[in-house]
Amino acid sequence: MTIGELIASSAHALDAADVFFGHGTTNAYDEAAWLVLWQLGHPLDTPLDGEDGIVAQAVTADALAQVQALVQKRITSRVPAAYLTAEAWLQGVAFHVDERCIVPRSLIGELLAVGALDYWLPEDATRLLDLCTGGASLAVLAALAYPHLQIDAADISPDALAVAQLNVQRHGMQEQIRLQQGDGLAASQGPYDMIICNPPYVNSDSMSQLPPEYRAEPSLALAGGKDGMDFVRRLLQDAYAVMSEAAVLVLEIGHERPYFEAAFPTLGVVWLETSAGHDQVCVVTRDALIHPLPGRIATDTLTRKS
């Protein structure tokens, strides 16, 4: 059997088992390629097709058995592939990951990588906070995007911060990234010129319907209470106190925009365009946190800071 045939047969097995994707891949073929390449010892960016492709390479009997066992483990365990490989990629950057933190997938990473947040960062910025850092993937991407900034990465979970420490060391960023353990902003020492946050925001009804792959992740990093906004309420109430005058909060709320707008009808925000649409990540200025807007307005039309 060739590598190409093994990927195809693995994809068929994943599809037939109706596993759920969404932790770095969106379909059975990509997930199968990830598992096959990892088990065979190939980098995940190895070309499959073309002149340098490896799809035609033969697979030994032992390697075939190992791949099939890994794919079967993915099917029977219903845990994300990232937990089986102890590695995940976000915006082309590799991170250690295990069951102590959620699998990195935040859309804020995309915005950091393409420079979409540059406009919102004050010219004289020196400090950034990555709140709910988990395994520190966003903190690392922020450090790569803004090497002149000192970055604090905070989380309530000591277990998640242990993973974060591995990733900070992996990328040699011990001097730029400082880890903090605390509930919300409790351990944060501002002022910060930008706060990025991918908080727990899944509402209770959605939590009860999550596929097993998501239930394998720490619920502390996902569950946001009845409407998903429990953590966000505290954050929006307290964040201004640790923000510099021109600072902004970049907040991901996923598919919960209706709940977000119901909970904060007078908060002026700007929604940012991402590959998932323009309703999952927003920017909130410090001034908007302090001065609610009169009545309910179309948040998309809020004038950005000058």
MARLO-831697 format. One line per 2 residues: number of its first residue (from 1); their letters; for each residue x, y, z of N, C-alpha, C. Coordinates in pm, whole numbers, m for minus. Atoms other than C-alpha are relative to their C-alpha. Layout:
<rs>
NUM) A) X:Y:Z:X:Y:Z:X:Y:Z; ... .
</rs>
This chain:
<rs>
1) MT) 85:m120:0:0:0:0:88:125:0; m73:m126:4:119:354:m77:m54:97:105 .
3) IG) 45:m102:m95:97:658:146:m133:61:m46; 125:m55:52:m171:800:m83:m118:m92:23 .
5) EL) 108:96:m22:m378:484:m60:m34:m11:149; 23:8:m144:m332:475:317:m78:121:50 .
7) IA) 76:m119:m38:m455:832:354:m145:m15:m44; 136:15:52:m757:756:136:m79:m102:81 .
9) SS) 73:102:m78:m848:439:328:m26:48:143; 20:m54:m135:m800:618:661:m112:103:0 .
11) AH) 107:m99:11:m1024:902:546:m135:m69:m11; 125:75:13:m1289:650:446:m44:m56:136 .
13) AL) 33:55:m131:m1270:489:791:m52:109:94; 45:m110:m84:m1305:824:965:m140:46:m40 .
15) DA) 133:m39:47:m1601:920:749:m105:m102:40; 96:106:m31:m1770:585:803:m34:m2:149 .
17) AD) 22:0:m145:m1730:623:1179:m68:126:47; 70:m124:m32:m1886:969:1168:65:76:114 .
19) VF) m69:m81:m101:m1618:1130:1383:m22:148:m34; 23:m144:19:m1638:1507:1429:133:71:m17 .
21) FG) m121:m77:26:m1381:1748:1289:m19:144:48; 10:m139:m44:m1301:2102:1393:113:41:93 .
23) HG) m114:m30:m87:m977:2085:1591:128:6:m83; m116:m13:88:m738:2182:1314:m27:m48:m140 .
25) TT) 44:43:133:m911:2008:1024:m151:11:m7; 145:m11:20:m1258:2028:873:m57:m117:m78 .
27) NA) 48:111:83:m1279:1702:678:85:m123:25; m64:128:m29:m1182:1336:688:135:m14:m70 .
29) YD) m126:16:72:m908:1358:425:113:73:71; m105:m76:m68:m713:1631:601:36:m62:134 .
31) EA) m27:65:m128:m751:1454:935:81:m127:m20; m74:122:29:m632:1129:782:144:30:m39 .
33) AW) m136:m38:40:m333:1300:622:82:39:122; m68:m39:m124:m244:1451:961:47:m125:76 .
35) LV) m33:119:m77:m254:1114:1137:104:m87:m71; m93:84:75:m72:928:861:140:62:0 .
37) LW) m131:m65:5:207:1183:822:68:m2:136; m59:m2:m134:257:1211:1197:51:m138:39 .
39) QL) m42:134:m39:270:837:1253:120:m49:m79; m113:42:84:512:789:964:124:88:20 .
41) GH) m116:m84:m29:739:1063:1096:27:109:m100; m15:m107:97:682:1315:816:m55:131:57 .
43) PL) 58:m129:m41:633:1687:886:m138:18:m61; 138:m15:46:270:1791:851:m11:84:m126 .
45) DT) 3:m79:123:360:2030:569:70:m71:m116; m61:78:107:514:1751:360:m91:m2:m122 .
47) PL) 84:5:121:391:1777:m3:m50:m143:m25; 55:131:32:160:1492:m94:4:m25:m150 .
49) DG) 3:14:145:125:1553:m467:114:78:m64; m101:m76:73:351:1696:m733:135:m69:m3 .
51) ED) m134:57:21:718:1642:m808:63:m47:131; m58:35:m129:814:1634:m440:m97:m77:89 .
53) GI) 101:67:m80:502:1451:m325:40:m141:39; m37:132:m54:513:1128:m127:m114:m101:m11 .
55) VA) 116:90:2:175:972:m209:32:m135:m62; m31:126:68:339:706:m426:96:m87:79 .
57) QA) m94:79:m80:581:590:m155:m72:m118:65; 58:120:m61:519:238:m27:10:7:152 .
59) VT) 4:6:m145:431:177:337:31:m143:44; m33:134:m50:586:m113:527:m117:m57:80 .
61) AD) 107:67:m73:366:m368:699:m8:51:144; 0:m49:m138:473:m247:1043:m58:141:7 .
63) AL) 51:m137:1:407:119:957:m149:3:m28; 143:10:30:69:25:809:m79:m35:125 .
65) AQ) 71:42:m121:m32:m148:1130:m3:113:103; m5:m111:m96:79:151:1339:m98:110:m37 .
67) VQ) 94:m104:45:m120:397:1129:m144:m46:23; 136:51:m17:m429:178:1132:m40:m1:148 .
69) AL) 28:m2:m143:m404:149:1510:m29:142:48; 22:m139:m39:m379:527:1545:m135:50:m49 .
71) VQ) 130:m41:54:m678:586:1318:m113:m65:79; 103:68:m79:m876:327:1511:m13:62:138 .
73) KR) 5:m68:m129:m783:501:1836:m76:131:m10; 74:m125:24:m910:828:1691:m150:m29:m5 .
75) IT) 141:35:16:m1239:655:1609:m62:m44:132; 59:57:m122:m1292:468:1936:4:97:118 .
77) SR) m13:m92:m114:m1169:739:2175:m83:125:m17; 71:m124:32:m1346:1029:2001:66:121:65 .
79) VP) m72:m119:m46:m1076:1268:2119:66:64:m121; m63:m68:114:m920:1531:1889:134:m63:m37 .
81) AA) m128:55:47:m628:1415:1676:117:67:68; m110:m73:m64:m415:1682:1841:41:m63:132 .
83) YL) m33:64:m126:m437:1499:2172:74:m132:m23; m68:126:31:m323:1176:2007:142:23:m48 .
85) TA) m134:m31:54:m24:1342:1839:79:93:92; m62:m97:m92:48:1590:2124:54:121:m73 .
87) EA) m44:m117:76:84:1860:1863:m116:56:m81; 99:m68:83:m135:2116:1691:68:119:m65 .
89) WL) m55:m113:74:m67:2389:1439:m104:111:m7; 86:m117:16:m212:2739:1435:77:103:m79 .
91) QG) m66:m96:88:m124:2976:1152:143:m41:m33; m130:50:41:168:2756:1052:101:m16:111 .
93) VA) m89:11:m114:318:2748:1401:m41:m122:82; 28:124:m73:348:2421:1594:m3:24:151 .
95) FH) 14:m11:m145:238:2389:1956:m18:m138:62; 33:119:m78:245:2115:2214:m143:16:52 .
97) VD) 136:m4:m53:m107:2025:2321:m31:m135:63; 52:122:m60:m263:1771:2553:m130:34:72 .
99) ER) 133:m16:m57:m581:1723:2755:m9:106:109; 2:m105:m103:m481:1995:3003:m47:135:m56 .
101) CI) 44:m126:60:m580:2268:2756:m80:m30:m126; 74:21:124:m809:2316:2459:96:2:m119 .
103) VP) m80:1:122:m676:2257:2109:m3:140:m61; m2:m137:53:m561:2593:1963:m70:10:m135 .
105) RS) 74:m19:124:m797:2719:1692:m59:141:m9; 64:m131:m8:m879:3080:1780:17:81:m128 .
107) LI) m4:m90:115:m964:3318:1497:87:123:27; m89:m111:m31:m761:3582:1680:140:m31:m53 .
109) GE) m128:38:57:m456:3386:1568:11:40:m146; 5:m41:141:m557:3449:1209:20:151:m12 .
111) LL) m10:m145:6:m594:3822:1276:142:47:33; m138:m33:m34:m250:3837:1438:93:m30:m117 .
113) AV) m91:44:105:m87:3648:1152:m5:89:m124; 14:m81:122:m223:3873:875:14:149:27 .
115) GA) m18:m141:m32:m165:4200:1059:m128:79:14; 130:m70:m7:m535:4279:1096:m18:79:129 .
117) LD) 11:m73:m127:m481:4405:1453:98:117:9; m101:m106:m5:m197:4643:1367:m65:137:17 .
119) YW) 68:m130:m4:m440:4932:1318:m40:37:142; 57:m24:m132:m572:4893:1671:106:11:109 .
121) LP) m106:m6:m99:m237:4881:1847:60:139:3; m58:m135:m8:m121:5224:1973:145:0:m44 .
123) ED) m135:m8:54:201:5342:1812:106:m16:108; m97:8:m108:376:5365:2149:m24:m120:92 .
125) AT) 36:117:m81:247:5026:2272:125:m73:49; m110:78:m57:473:4827:2501:m46:m132:61 .
127) RL) 45:118:m74:250:4565:2668:m132:m54:m56; 120:68:48:m13:4309:2563:m34:m112:97 .
129) LD) 48:108:m85:m224:4070:2768:m78:m101:m84; 78:110:57:m341:3733:2637:m73:m67:115 .
131) LC) 81:51:m110:m624:3645:2875:m70:m128:m42; 48:136:31:m748:3284:2894:95:m63:m100 .
133) TG) m103:38:96:m423:3187:2727:2:m148:m32; m6:144:26:m464:2809:2760:144:m44:m18 .
135) GA) m135:45:30:m156:2660:2599:91:106:m57; m81:m117:40:m28:3009:2506:21:14:m150 .
137) SL) m18:m13:146:m74:2975:2130:m16:144:m47; 19:m138:41:m210:3328:2095:112:89:53 .
139) AV) m111:m78:m55:61:3467:2322:123:m15:m88; m115:23:88:327:3309:2100:m19:70:m134 .
141) LA) 25:m69:127:163:3437:1782:9:151:15; m12:m143:m25:137:3783:1936:146:41:13 .
143) AL) m143:m29:m15:505:3769:2029:70:m1:m135; m58:4:134:592:3675:1672:m41:123:m82 .
145) AY) 51:m115:75:375:3955:1533:57:131:53; m43:m124:m64:495:4217:1781:121:m27:91 .
147) PH) m117:36:m82:850:4134:1896:45:109:96; m37:m110:m89:877:4476:2062:m87:6:126 .
149) LQ) 92:m4:m114:595:4404:2309:39:m102:107; m4:95:m109:616:4245:2650:m141:m57:16 .
151) ID) 130:66:2:336:3992:2679:m22:m78:128; 46:81:m112:154:3859:2982:m104:m99:m53 .
153) AA) 94:104:41:m34:3532:2932:m63:m59:126; 66:35:m126:m292:3460:3201:m108:m107:m19 .
155) DI) 104:102:2:m518:3166:3281:m29:m42:143; 38:47:m133:m706:3031:3580:54:m140:27 .
157) SP) m35:140:m15:m587:2675:3518:152:m21:10; m143:34:m10:m243:2569:3651:40:m106:m102 .
159) DA) m30:103:98:m265:2267:3421:22:59:m139; m17:m65:130:m314:2483:3112:130:79:m5 .
161) LA) m123:m79:m4:m27:2707:3221:124:m88:m6; m112:93:15:200:2402:3246:25:m30:m148 .
163) VA) m14:17:144:131:2342:2877:53:129:m62; m48:m129:51:180:2713:2810:150:14:20 .
165) QL) m144:m9:m27:523:2694:2973:80:m82:m102; m67:82:100:619:2413:2735:9:73:m134 .
167) NV) 1:m69:129:519:2624:2435:85:127:1; m88:m117:m11:693:2938:2559:146:m43:m13 .
169) QR) m137:51:10:1010:2735:2600:28:m54:m139; m19:57:134:960:2559:2269:38:107:m100 .
171) HG) m26:m108:95:966:2892:2089:101:102:53; m106:m85:m52:1237:3047:2305:m45:139:37 .
173) MQ) 58:m131:m29:1016:3329:2431:m12:29:150; 7:m19:m145:1084:3314:2805:22:145:41 .
175) EQ) m28:m139:m35:1211:3674:2802:m114:93:m40; 106:m87:51:910:3812:2613:m136:m31:59 .
177) IR) 131:42:m50:619:3614:2757:9:m39:146; 7:32:m142:535:3603:3127:m136:m65:28 .
179) LQ) 122:72:m31:279:3351:3251:m54:42:135; 67:m41:m123:25:3445:3520:m117:m94:28 .
181) QG) 112:85:m37:m218:3223:3710:m97:80:87; 100:m71:m77:m541:3376:3834:m134:m5:m68 .
183) DG) 138:m1:50:m916:3404:3790:m27:132:m72; 25:m121:78:m991:3649:3511:120:92:2 .
185) LA) m105:m102:m3:m790:3968:3553:70:9:136; m50:m11:m137:m699:3895:3916:152:11:8 .
187) AS) m147:0:m6:m330:3836:3842:63:100:m96; m52:m88:104:m296:4095:3567:38:136:57 .
189) QG) m51:m128:m46:m95:4409:3628:18:93:m120; m5:m91:114:m171:4678:3372:93:117:27 .
191) PY) 94:m7:113:m176:4903:3201:49:m76:m122; m28:69:125:m195:4702:2879:m49:86:m117 .
193) DM) 38:m75:119:m209:4855:2533:m93:m80:m91; 97:86:70:m405:4560:2394:m23:m123:86 .
195) II) 36:127:m62:m590:4269:2551:m64:m87:m106; 66:96:88:m670:3965:2342:m56:m111:87 .
197) CN) 67:97:m88:m911:3711:2483:m91:m92:m80; 90:103:51:m1067:3388:2363:m58:m71:122 .
199) PP) 49:46:m130:m1282:3325:2672:m92:m122:m12; 109:98:4:m1521:3045:2768:m131:72:m34 .
201) YV) 120:m72:42:m1835:3150:2583:m113:m91:m50; 103:91:51:m2036:2838:2494:m116:m2:98 .
203) NS) 117:m2:m88:m2390:2863:2630:m37:m142:44; 26:130:m62:m2532:2582:2842:m73:m96:m93 .
205) DS) 69:89:94:m2767:2446:2574:98:m58:m101; m98:48:96:m2481:2425:2324:99:m97:65 .
207) MS) m91:90:m70:m2254:2265:2585:m58:m140:8; 63:131:m16:m2505:1986:2633:m7:m77:m133 .
209) QL) 11:63:131:m2503:1915:2259:135:m15:m70; m131:7:63:m2128:1925:2194:36:m144:m37 .
211) PP) m49:133:35:m1976:1628:2008:104:m47:102; m98:52:m97:m1748:1399:2212:137:64:m11 .
213) EY) m133:m61:18:m1437:1559:2060:13:129:79; m5:m124:m78:m1525:1890:2225:m14:m28:149 .
215) RA) 14:34:m141:m1630:1726:2550:129:m58:58; m129:50:m46:m1280:1578:2566:91:115:47 .
217) EP) m79:m115:m40:m1146:1931:2618:m46:49:138; 40:m50:m133:m1147:2105:2960:m123:90:m11 .
219) SL) 123:m79:7:m1499:2238:3014:21:140:55; m30:m130:m57:m1350:2523:3215:34:102:m108 .
221) AL) m41:m90:109:m1217:2668:2889:m110:24:m102; 107:m10:99:m1547:2632:2703:m129:57:58 .
223) AG) 134:m30:m51:m1853:2670:2928:m9:143:53; 18:m140:m40:m1977:3027:2967:m129:27:74 .
225) GK) 125:m21:m73:m2295:2971:3167:m122:m6:m89; 127:16:71:m2658:2985:3061:0:65:m138 .
227) DG) m4:m67:130:m2609:3242:2784:140:10:m56; m138:m2:47:m2235:3193:2746:79:123:38 .
229) MD) m62:m131:m24:m2156:3540:2878:48:22:143; m38:m20:m141:m2067:3478:3245:139:62:13 .
231) FV) m137:m53:m9:m1693:3534:3203:9:136:m68; m7:m124:76:m1744:3807:2945:m57:117:80 .
233) RR) 56:m106:m83:m1964:4007:3185:104:55:97; m103:m44:m94:m1688:4017:3444:112:73:m71 .
235) LL) m110:m61:75:m1427:4099:3183:m35:141:m44; 38:m132:49:m1617:4391:3033:m21:100:113 .
237) QD) 17:m87:m116:m1686:4528:3379:135:47:54; m126:m27:m68:m1323:4515:3494:115:41:m92 .
239) AY) m116:m12:88:m1103:4542:3184:55:142:m8; m47:m138:18:m1088:4922:3161:107:38:100 .
241) AV) m93:m36:m107:m894:4935:3488:142:m43:m28; m137:45:31:m596:4750:3338:39:36:m143 .
243) MS) m27:m41:138:m606:4919:2995:58:142:m2; m49:m135:21:m403:5219:2883:m109:81:m71 .
245) EA) 107:m87:51:m602:5517:2754:m42:m36:m141; 31:31:140:m580:5413:2388:m13:m149:m27 .
247) AV) 0:146:15:m599:5039:2450:m134:m52:m53; 121:68:46:m847:4798:2295:0:m143:52 .
249) LV) 21:140:m34:m988:4461:2388:m45:m72:m127; 37:83:115:m998:4202:2108:m62:m128:56 .
251) LE) 78:103:m68:m1267:3952:2206:m63:m95:m100; 64:101:84:m1370:3627:2041:m122:m55:73 .
253) IG) 120:58:m62:m1726:3510:2105:m64:m106:m90; 46:111:84:m1763:3251:1828:m137:24:m60 .
255) HE) 134:m10:58:m2121:3185:1726:m101:61:98; 89:m50:m105:m2263:3360:2031:m35:148:m15 .
257) RP) 29:m143:15:m2314:3708:1882:m141:37:46; 133:m39:m50:m2691:3708:1947:m4:11:152 .
259) YF) m3:m7:m146:m2630:3631:2316:84:119:46; m86:m112:m35:m2350:3888:2327:m75:132:m11 .
261) EA) 73:m126:20:m2567:4165:2185:m118:12:95; 110:m5:m97:m2857:4070:2412:52:39:138 .
263) AF) m55:m28:m132:m2629:4090:2715:57:140:12; m67:m131:m2:m2457:4417:2615:m57:90:m109 .
265) PT) 68:m72:107:m2709:4615:2409:53:142:m23; m47:m137:16:m2543:4953:2467:152:9:m14 .
267) LG) m145:1:16:m2182:4848:2415:36:17:m148; m43:m22:137:m2024:4989:2101:123:m83:m33 .
269) VV) m113:86:41:m1798:4738:1925:16:6:m151; m26:15:143:m1642:4682:1584:26:m148:m27 .
271) WL) m18:141:35:m1674:4336:1430:105:m11:m110; m111:17:93:m1367:4213:1242:m27:m116:m96 .
273) ET) 16:105:102:m1368:4010:922:102:m110:23; m88:116:m11:m1225:3659:958:m43:m103:m104 .
275) SA) 35:105:95:m1230:3343:751:m133:m65:35; 128:55:m44:m1539:3242:954:m112:102:m8 .
277) GH) 103:m103:10:m1726:3565:880:37:123:81; m26:m126:m69:m1760:3903:1047:m84:13:128 .
279) DQ) 85:m7:m119:m1956:3811:1358:54:m84:115; m55:87:m104:m1716:3612:1576:110:64:84 .
281) VC) m104:m71:m75:m1440:3852:1685:m30:149:m7; 26:m143:m1:m1491:4211:1793:110:75:74 .
283) VV) m93:m90:m68:m1283:4506:1910:m83:96:86; 66:m93:m92:m1389:4713:2212:106:97:51 .
285) TR) m95:m98:m53:m1211:5037:2299:m24:20:149; 15:m31:m142:m1150:5143:2657:m110:104:20 .
287) DA) 102:m103:m11:m1368:5444:2599:m140:m60:m10; 131:65:15:m1655:5219:2486:m39:m75:127 .
289) LI) 30:70:m125:m1626:5021:2808:m47:97:109; 31:m98:m104:m1649:5336:3018:m128:76:m31 .
291) HP) 114:m83:39:m1916:5520:2819:m95:m79:m89; 99:74:80:m2211:5304:2707:m68:93:m100 .
293) LP) 68:m78:103:m2387:5420:2393:m148:12:35; 143:m17:m29:m2741:5560:2421:m85:m92:m87 .
295) GR) 89:88:75:m2992:5296:2323:76:m110:m69; m61:110:75:m2924:5002:2096:30:48:m140 .
297) IA) m38:m46:133:m2729:5089:1782:59:m116:m79; m65:98:85:m2587:4898:1490:148:0:32 .
299) TD) m136:m2:m48:m2254:4797:1639:102:m1:m113; m94:6:112:m2096:4741:1297:43:140:m45 .
301) TL) m27:m131:55:m2104:5114:1227:75:91:97; m72:m81:m97:m1915:5233:1533:127:57:m61 .
303) TR) m121:m62:50:m1644:5480:1438:120:m48:79; m119:51:m67:m1302:5339:1513:83:115:53 .
305) KS) m83:m103:m63:m1042:5523:1717:91:64:m104; m88:m68:93:m832:5781:1542:145:m16:44 .
</rs>
